[in-house]
Amino acid sequence: MKSCRKTHNTYAKQFKAIFEGRYLDEIRVVDIEKYKVEQTKTSAVATVNRKLSFLRSFFNKAIAWERYQGFNPVSKVKFLKENNTRLRFLEKEEISKLLSNSEGRLKEIITLALNTGMRKGEIFNLNWGDIDFTNRIIYLRETKSGEGREVPMNDEVCRVLKGIRRNPRSEYIFCYADGQRMMDIRRSFWTALRKSDIKNFHFHDLRHTFASQMVMSGVDLNTVRELMGHQTIEMTLRYAHLSPGHKRRAVDILGNSINAKATQNRDNLVPIWSPEQILENTQKDSLTQVAGIKTVI
């Protein structure tokens, strides 16, 4: 996958700059540990682990290809513990505020992310040839899993894409004036978040929002899995959560349902009479019967 190769090339250049001029057997475990600590200051835990994994694979290949006779120092380094429980997503009110404080290309990109669940890289890599307006499908050729994926388009996505003026210098949908693929929207995205008073939120969380809003709307998890492009249902289960507000509304609905049922049952209850009331009503029924007989006679 092209995006994966680009990432690995970036890692390779970084390691070359750090360990330049040193033989592989001169790179010690303590050097890798120092690198790990330094990286945590500027990179996410998951990113640091991916870099360590790349370096470990590099040493393993060198050993397998008999280009290096030593041991793999990365094998002695403990990877950082990743916290995959962070699932920040936007409520509908926050979505409205974010869109109202976004404009131009930023608004278009956010709209696509919210309505398709596509990753930022997948959106930036979109070509006009990937869009099938007739069948309302976006064909993703480069994904994180390395496999292609078909993304259905709703009315909002169709409207946004049809409203984008095509740059004759580029096949990319989102590109600069010179035709180069768009690379970053970080500054404008942060500005929109600040104006919307949305905190602790990253672009990838728009993908969480897409999945969470579908789950809260009643879409089954397997359908969510397919739309997200997850290979296993276990990957989708992390999105099967509800916000506190949604839980509160759910128990309110249950409470209203129970109360309504209880009221209905009370209305249908047969009154329980005392002995005096029974006698009184019996007398009334007898008089009614006698009056009826006299009338008939």
Helices and strands as residue ranges (DSSP letters): H 2-19, G 24-26, H 29-39, H 45-64, G 73-76, H 92-100, H 104-116, H 120-124, G 128-130, E 131-132, E 137-140, E 149-152, H 155-162, H 186-195, H 205-216, H 221-228, H 233-237, H 244-267, H 275-296
